[in-house]
């Protein structure tokens, strides 16, 4: 540019726009085209514009976010020549320093900006409440606890609230949680609320649909998980939400609640399709999908219960014992048992629970601790009862036994390699896996004898050989045992 002349329409706080006259790159300044460019100073996010006095239209490059922008300051002057329009979006060294590289610390929304929100809450106008909050929520701002409590209890859990409003309330709760993690002092739910909702969901006359219950569980687990991670980074799990609600040391009654809810969700997620019309089957399938999601969420809660205290080994014994007694005291089908085991998050808890099940299925008991030698003992002795769903396929109980042995072996290996019996705050200090004990050292002959023993027992029970795929799985198990014991 040859020259720049700045003209202002006013001065001080009374000036709404700054007018800039720009002479383009030309020898004859009399032919130069003047421009004015301005921004409304009363807007927080001002939009620049260009007016060509001669009537021609000039495109501006898209604006970039700035870390600090003074809405009342002078507007930016840019070179609008053709050579520079395409390059204007590339930040220079000074621009790179001004680029917004983060949102900063979260701040509560001020009461003045929430006045309309409170008005809609008092008038019981959820549509207005949700719309206003959706507009106000930004990455750096979060509402106070009384508003999140209203979103949860007054909208999401209101039986009279339409489904789409429940979904919007849930979305806003999760957005708020993402921008500002709650802790014990700011969570809008408590155990009494969760218990009442889960009890209503399990009763025949429940008023809340299973999707709303699942959304509540999702939000509860998200608050627990975010708080757990923060407290773990500060080695302060004692003050976490999970410790206050799911500690096996001081809140085991509530842990039992989770186990009961888990078994109910497992049964409901594996329903029977017989004698159903197409519409009922579709509705039932949607409910089954929601209950399956609840299974994973409740398993996540059990994993918090396992890890939040100082001794996961002790907690795994308590939890696995409770799960085992619940399994054997109810008419539990194979699909229920396998879903329970396959969805368990903690490999330590899965290992302990399978150990209980196989001990129960072995007539001959042994004092051996969990080890590869104990797994050989189960190969020699464990026999599962038939399942009501097997029909004429009596070999399926042997297939299940082989699956349990595989799961036990793989879970045990993960427990040892990950030091999962130690507190979660101490595992980072271990540099290598524990050294194998004498009970983990197996001879090739002992492994072969154990495999031959289970094949012989299965043939005597069935009157024929196991199906090829079960026999093949046992062969792979033998190879894996031999590799693991050296």
Helices and strands as residue ranges (DSSP letters): E 3-8, G 12-14, E 18-23, G 29-31, E 35-38, E 49-52, H 82-85, H 93-98, E 107-108, H 115-122, H 126-136, E 141-142, H 145-149, I 150-156, H 163-179, H 191-202, H 210-233, G 237-239, H 241-246, H 252-269, H 278-307, H 312-329, H 334-343, H 347-360, H 372-381, H 396-418, G 427-429, G 438-440, H 444-462, H 468-484
